[in-house]
Amino acid sequence: MTRRHFLFRAAVWIAGLALGLAGYGRFVETRRVRFEERTVSIPGLPRHLEGYTIGVLSDLHVGPTTPAAWVRQVAQRLAERQPDLVVAVGDFIGSPESVEAANWCLEPVRGALAVLGNWDYYDPQIRRALTNVNLLENRGVLAADGLWVGGVDEPSLGQPDVGRALAGAPSGAVRILLCHEPDYADRLVGPEHRVALMISGHSHGGQVRLPFIGPVLLPPGGRQYHTGLYQAAHCQVYTTRGVGTAHLPIRLLCPPEVTLLKLVSQ
C-alpha cells in the first residue's frame, strides 16, 4: 500500500466516523432522555419533608430542534413518577412561534412552579400564554408545610430580586430558589437569604462532552456550575442538563435530563 493510498483510506475512515458520531448525536442521543435521581442534603429539613421529591424540567426549547410531541411525552413520563412537586426552570421555547406548543407540552405537569429563561424573552406574550405553569417572577409560594419556593426573573435579561422572591417565607422554612442561569448564584444569593438550594438549567451540560476535556459548548451564565450539584458561596446549586437543544441540535456524551431531587436531612 502506497503512502498516498494509506492517507486516503485514513481520511475516509475519519470522515465516516465523524459522520456517524454526528448522526448519533443528532438523531439518537438527543432523544435518549435520562431520569436522574439525586439526593440533596438540606440542613434543618423538617422530619415530615424527609424524602420530599422535586421533579425538574428545564430547557425544553420546543421548536425546530425539539419536537413538541416528544417533549410532551417526557413531561408525561415525569408526571407518572408522581414527584411531590414539579419545577420548570426556563427556556420553554426554541422559536418565537412555539409558545402555544410549549404550553401544550406542559399539560401533564399542570401547576408546576416555573421561571423564565433567556430564550423565553423572544416572545413578550409568553407570560400570558404559559397557563399550565405558575410563573414565579420575583415572588414565591409555600409549596408544602415548611418549604418555600421562590423564583427570580431571568438574570441576564430581566431584573432578578431574591429578596422579593423570598418575602413571606415562614420563619424556619426551608428556602429553595429557582433561577435559570446557575452562575448567578454567587451574585444574587447572600447569607441573609438563607437559601438551602438553587435549581437551574441553561447550560445543557455543554451538549457535547469530550473524554478528558469535558463540556465544549457552555454558554455565559452556565460555565461555573454547569452540570449537577455544587456548593456555591451561600447555597447549594443543582444544574440540570435540560431536555432540548438550541443552536446546535446535537448531544454527545451528554444526554437530555429530567431530574428527581430527593430532599434528605443533613
N, C-alpha and C positions, 0 to 999 in steps of 0.2 A: 504494500500500500504506500503510495507516494505521500509526502507531507501535505500537499495540496488536497489530496483526496481525504486524508485524515481530518484536516481542519474543516473541510466541507461537511463531513459526517458529524463532527462535533458541533458545528453551528446548527445543523438541522436538529440534532438531539436536544440542544439547549433551547432552541425555538419551540420545539414540540413540548418540552417540559414547561416552559413559560406559558404557552397557550393552555396547557392542561391545568396548571395552577390557577390561571385567570378564570377559566371556565368553572372550576370547582368553587373558587371564591365568589363568583357572581351567581351561580345557579344552585349551588348545594349548601355551602356554609351559611349564606345569608338567610336560609330558611331552617337551619338546624338549631332552633331556639333551645336554650338550656334553662331549666328552672333551678336556680342556685339557692340552696338552703344554707343560711348563715346565722350564727348565733352571735348576739351582741350583748355584752355585759354592761348593765346600767347601774351605776351607784344609786343606792336608795330606792330601788324598784320595789313598789308595794307588793306584798305577797300575792294579792289577787291578780296581779298583772304578770306573774311568772309564766313564761311560755307564750305570752301575747304575740301574735304573728302579724306582721305588716307585709302585704304584697306590694311590690314596687314595679311600676311601669315607667318607662322613660323613652324619649327619642323615637316615637312611633314613625315620624316622618312619612305619614300617609301621603301617597302621591306617586310620581313616576317610578321611583325606585323601590317602593314598598307598597304592594297591593293592599287595598282596604280589606278585602275578604280574608286575606291571610292574617292581618293584624287583628281582626275581629275574632278569628279562631284562637289566636294567642290569648286575647282578653278572656274568652270563654274558658279556656283551659285554666287560667288563673282563678276565675270565679269558681270553678268546680273544686278547687283546692280549699275553698272556704276559709281564707285568712280572716282574722278579726277585723282588719282594716285594709283598704287599698289606697295607695297614694300614687299620683302620676306627676312626675317632676319635669314636664315641659317638652317642647319641640314636638307638638302633636302633628303638625303639617309639614309636608315636603314641597308644597307649592301653594300659591295664594288661592287656588281654586279648590283646595281639598279640605276646607274647614268642615263642611257638612258631612263628608265621608269620615273624617276623623271622629266627629261626634257619634256617628253611627257605630263606629268600631268600639266605642266605649260603653255601649248599652249593657253588655254583660256585667260591667263593674259600676253600674249607675250609682252615683253618690260618692265616688272616690274623691278624696281631697287632692287638690292639684295646684300647681303653679305653672306659669307660662315660661317658655324658653325663648331664645333669641330668634329662632325661625318663626315663631308664632307672631312676631311683630310684622310679618309680611302682610297680614290681613287685620285691619283695625276692627273688623266685625267679630273677631274670634271670641271676645268676652261674652257677646250676646249669643253666639252660635253654639258654644260648648255647654249645652244644657244638661248633659249627663254627668258632669263633674261639678264639684263645689270649689270654685276658684278662690284661693286664699291669697289675695294681693295685699300684703302688709296687714294681715289680720290672722286670727287663729280661732280654733274651736276646741271644746273639750270633747276629745274623741272617745274617751272612756273615763270612768271614775279614777282620778289621779293621773291622767295622761292628757297633756295639752299638745296639740299640733298646730304650729304656726307656719305660715308661708310668706315669703317675701317676693317682691317684684323682681323681674329679671335684672340681674346686677349690671350687665354691660350696657343695656339699653333703657332700663327703667330707673326707678327711684326706690331701691330697697330700704326698708326701715324695720330692723329687727325688734326694736322697742315696741312698735305698734303691733307687730305680729305676735308678740308675747303678752301684750297688755290684756289683763283679765285672767291670766293663768292663776289658778288657786295656789295658795301658799303650800309648798311641799310637793306640788305636782311635777311629775317627770315632763321635761320640755323637749320636744322634737321639732326641728326646723326643716322645712322644705325649701330648697334653693337650687335652681337649675345648674349653676356653674360652681363646681366644688372648690376651686381655688380661692373663692371669695370668703371662705370660712375664716381665715386669719384676719381679713379686713373688716368683716361685718360682726363677728361674734366676739364679745368681750367677756371677761369673768363675771361681770354684773348680770349677764343674760342667763347664766346657769343652764345653758343648752347641753343636754346629755348626748344628743346625736343629730347630725345634719345629714339629710338624704339628698343626693344629687345625681345628675346624669351628665349630659353634654359631651363627654369625651368619646363616647362609643368604644371606650377601651383602646382607641387607636385604630380600630377596624382591621388593620394589618399589623401583625406582630411577627417579628423575625427571631429565630433562635439566637441567643446570646446578645441580641440587640434590644428587643422589646418592641413597644409600640412605635410606629413611624408616622402616624397622621394625627397627632394630638393637636387640638385647637387651643387658641388662647383662652384662658379661664379653666382649662381642663388638663393642665400639664403636670401639676404637682401632685394632686390627689386624683389620679386618673382611673384607677381600677381597684375596687374592693374597699376594705376597711382600713382607715388610718386614724391616728391620733394627731389632731391638729393642735394649735396652741391652747384653745379653750373648749374644745368639744371633739367628739369622735365624728368622723366623716365616712359615710359609705357612698361610693360612686358605682352605679350600675353601668354595664356596657351598653344597655339600651336594646331596643328591638329592631329599629330600622337602620337605614344607611342614608347618607347625604353626600352630595357632590360625586364621590366615587362609590358606585354601587357594588362594592366588593368587601368581603370579610375573609381573612386568612389567619388561622390560629387564634381567632377572636370571635367566637360565635355570639349570636344575639343572646340577651339575658333578660329573664324575668326573675325577680328576687323575692325570696321569702325570708324576711328578717325576724328571727325569734328573739324576743327580749328575755334576758335572764338576769337575776341579781348578781352583783359583783361579789 
